[in-house]
Amino acid sequence: MTKRMMMLLALIAFGPGSAAWSDTPFDGTWRLNTAKSNLAGDTMSFADAGGGMLKYTDSAQSYTFKPDGGAFTTPFGIERTFRKTSDTTFITSNRKNGLLLNTSWWKLSLDGSTLVIESKGTKPNGEAFDNVTTYTRTSPGKGLLGGWESTSVKLSSPNALTFETQGADVTLTISAIKATAHAKWDGKDYPANGPTLADGITLALTRMGHNSFKLVQKFKDKPIAIIHYHVAADGKTMDAKGTDGQGKEPFTQTWEKQT
């Protein structure tokens, strides 16, 4: 699982939680409009680590593995397998506490300039998904070796977010993946929990105005995403501009209020 796909599985936004903002423009359920969003732009690289091992690196994590199908654990705590099936094809699987998150098929173009990853699985609520991410090579290399940047992300069934504020408390629910988080509007880190979320994911919130806020998503105290949200005056859409934890790899999201 690439870093951006991990973030998408754990995609989280929060509304404020002080009594003064108890009737917030964030309350309710929002669904991601992928046609109006740009989720591409994340980068990753592979390097030869010797002894048949590969080193994977992105802005959030780095680890080595052998692409022989054997199981290993990533820094995000994901139990992973990665198997090379030919010079241009690979199969990966990702599990958390034994629960299968997804199986992915990686396909290199014959000229080695493009990499397509199709990821399939079933969410905890039983809903199937089939996501496709296309990467373009950014530095020379043979096979997977070298640098890559995503140019297209297609999600078959984006998750919906539900906000509920009560006094100083705010609760976020992502029902499709059975994830919840409870926070206060005080800029402190609060944990997000769910069967598909990496252990150690936290969020910190800063209000930027009546209709806007900033979210910093962290993994074990390391920022992995910084996102600024703004609800339109009519309250029907919520736009977000984000980067990775280093302020790079920009992306945008458009969320639509559900009735």
C-alpha positions in Angstrom: 0.0 0.0 0.0 1.4 3.3 -1.0 1.5 6.2 1.5 -1.3 8.2 -0.3 -3.6 5.1 -0.4 -3.0 4.7 3.3 -4.0 8.3 3.8 -7.1 7.8 1.7 -8.2 4.8 3.7 -7.8 6.9 6.8 -9.2 10.1 5.2 -10.3 12.2 8.2 -11.6 15.7 8.7 -12.9 17.3 11.8 -15.4 20.0 12.8 -14.9 22.3 15.7 -15.9 21.5 19.2 -16.5 24.6 21.4 -19.9 25.7 22.6 -19.6 29.0 20.7 -19.5 27.0 17.5 -22.0 24.3 18.4 -24.1 25.0 15.3 -21.2 24.6 12.9 -21.2 24.6 9.1 -19.2 21.3 9.3 -22.0 19.2 11.0 -23.6 16.6 8.9 -22.5 14.1 6.3 -20.1 14.9 3.5 -19.2 12.8 0.4 -16.0 13.2 -1.6 -16.6 14.3 -5.2 -13.6 12.7 -6.9 -14.4 14.3 -10.3 -13.8 17.7 -8.7 -10.8 16.6 -6.6 -7.2 16.1 -7.5 -5.9 13.3 -5.3 -2.7 12.6 -7.3 0.8 14.0 -6.8 2.2 11.7 -4.1 5.7 10.4 -4.8 7.6 7.1 -4.0 10.8 5.5 -4.9 12.5 2.1 -5.0 16.2 1.4 -4.6 18.3 -1.8 -4.7 19.1 -2.7 -1.1 21.3 -5.7 -2.1 20.8 -9.4 -1.6 17.6 -9.3 -3.6 16.1 -6.7 -1.3 14.3 -3.5 -2.3 14.1 -0.3 -0.3 10.8 1.6 -0.5 10.7 5.3 0.4 8.0 8.0 0.5 7.5 11.1 2.6 6.0 9.2 5.5 8.0 6.0 5.7 10.8 3.9 4.4 11.5 0.1 4.7 13.2 -2.8 2.9 11.7 -6.0 1.8 12.3 -9.0 -0.6 9.7 -9.2 -3.4 9.3 -13.0 -3.0 5.8 -13.0 -1.4 7.0 -13.4 2.2 5.2 -11.4 4.9 6.8 -8.3 6.5 5.5 -5.4 8.6 5.7 -1.8 7.5 6.4 1.2 9.9 2.6 1.8 9.7 2.1 -1.6 11.3 0.6 -3.1 8.2 1.3 -6.8 7.5 2.4 -6.9 3.9 3.4 -9.3 1.1 5.0 -8.2 -2.1 5.6 -10.8 -4.9 7.2 -10.3 -8.3 5.4 -12.4 -10.8 7.2 -11.2 -14.0 9.5 -8.4 -15.1 6.5 -6.1 -15.3 4.0 -7.4 -12.8 3.7 -7.7 -9.1 1.0 -8.7 -6.5 0.8 -7.2 -3.0 -1.5 -7.7 -0.1 -2.0 -5.7 3.1 -3.4 -6.8 6.4 -3.9 -5.3 9.8 -4.3 -7.7 12.8 -5.0 -10.5 10.3 -7.8 -8.5 8.5 -7.2 -8.3 4.8 -7.3 -4.6 3.7 -6.7 -5.1 0.0 -4.9 -7.0 -2.7 -3.2 -5.0 -5.4 -1.9 -5.7 -8.9 1.0 -3.7 -10.1 1.7 -3.4 -13.9 4.6 -1.7 -15.5 4.4 -0.5 -19.1 6.7 -2.2 -21.5 8.9 0.9 -21.8 9.0 1.2 -18.0 7.7 4.8 -17.9 4.3 4.1 -16.4 3.1 2.0 -13.4 -0.6 1.2 -12.8 -1.7 -0.1 -9.4 -5.2 -1.6 -9.1 -6.3 -2.2 -5.5 -9.4 -4.3 -4.7 -10.9 -5.3 -1.4 -13.9 -5.1 0.9 -14.5 -2.4 3.5 -15.5 -3.4 7.0 -19.1 -2.6 6.2 -19.1 -5.1 3.4 -18.8 -2.6 0.5 -16.4 -3.6 -2.2 -13.9 -1.2 -3.7 -11.7 -1.2 -6.8 -9.2 1.7 -6.9 -6.7 2.5 -9.7 -3.7 4.7 -9.3 -1.4 5.6 -12.2 2.2 6.6 -11.6 4.7 8.2 -14.0 8.5 7.6 -13.7 10.4 10.7 -12.4 14.0 9.2 -12.4 15.8 6.5 -14.3 15.7 2.9 -13.2 15.1 -0.6 -14.3 11.8 -2.2 -13.4 10.4 -0.6 -10.2 13.8 1.0 -9.4 13.7 4.8 -9.5 11.3 7.5 -8.6 7.6 7.7 -9.3 4.8 10.3 -9.0 1.1 9.6 -9.2 -0.8 11.3 -12.0 -4.3 9.8 -11.6 -6.3 8.4 -8.7 -9.7 6.7 -9.3 -11.7 5.6 -6.3 -14.7 3.4 -7.0 -16.5 4.1 -3.7 -15.2 7.2 -1.8 -16.0 7.2 2.0 -18.4 9.7 3.5 -17.6 11.7 6.6 -20.1 12.5 9.4 -19.5 15.4 11.9 -21.4 15.8 15.1 -20.6 18.5 17.7 -22.0 18.6 21.2 -20.7 21.4 23.4 -16.9 21.1 23.7 -16.9 17.7 22.0 -16.8 16.6 18.4 -17.2 13.2 16.9 -16.3 12.0 13.4 -17.6 8.8 12.0 -16.6 7.1 8.8 -19.2 4.3 8.8 -17.9 2.4 5.7 -14.7 1.6 7.5 -16.1 1.7 11.0 -13.7 4.4 12.1 -14.4 7.0 14.8 -12.5 9.8 16.4 -13.3 12.1 19.3 -11.7 15.5 19.8 -11.9 19.0 21.2 -11.2 22.3 19.5 -7.9 22.9 21.3 -5.1 22.1 18.8 -4.1 19.0 20.6 -3.5 15.6 19.1 -6.4 13.1 19.3 -6.4 9.4 18.2 -8.5 8.0 15.3 -9.5 4.4 15.7 -10.8 1.8 13.3 -10.0 -1.7 12.0 -8.3 -0.4 8.8 -6.5 2.6 10.4 -2.8 2.4 11.4 -2.2 2.5 15.1 -0.8 5.8 16.1 -2.8 8.0 13.8 -3.7 11.4 15.5 -5.2 14.7 14.4 -4.8 18.2 15.6 -7.2 21.0 14.7 -6.9 24.8 14.4 -9.8 27.1 13.6 -9.1 29.6 10.8 -12.5 31.3 10.9 -16.2 30.5 11.0 -16.1 28.4 7.9 -12.5 27.2 7.8 -10.1 25.1 9.8 -6.7 23.5 9.5 -6.0 19.8 10.2 -2.6 18.2 10.9 -2.7 14.4 10.6 0.2 12.6 12.3 1.6 9.1 12.6 3.3 8.6 16.0 3.9 12.4 16.3 5.3 12.8 12.7 3.1 14.9 10.5 2.0 13.1 7.3 -0.7 15.4 6.0 -1.6 19.1 6.5 -5.0 20.1 5.1 -6.9 23.4 5.1 -10.7 23.1 4.8 -13.3 25.8 3.8 -17.0 25.5 3.6 -18.7 27.6 0.9 -21.2 30.3 1.9 -24.2 28.2 0.9 -23.0 25.4 3.1 -23.2 22.8 0.3 -19.6 22.2 -0.5 -16.4 22.0 1.5 -13.1 22.4 -0.4 -9.8 21.3 1.0 -6.2 22.0 0.0 -3.5 19.7 1.4 0.1 18.6 1.3 2.2 15.9 2.9 3.7 16.5 6.3 6.6 18.4 4.7 4.4 20.8 2.9 5.0 19.1 -0.5 2.9 16.9 -2.8 -0.2 19.2 -3.0 -3.7 17.8 -3.5 -7.2 19.1 -3.4 -10.5 17.6 -2.3 -14.1 18.7 -2.8 -16.7 17.4 -0.4 -20.5 17.7 -0.9 -23.1 18.0 1.9 -25.6 15.1 1.9 -29.3 15.7 2.6 
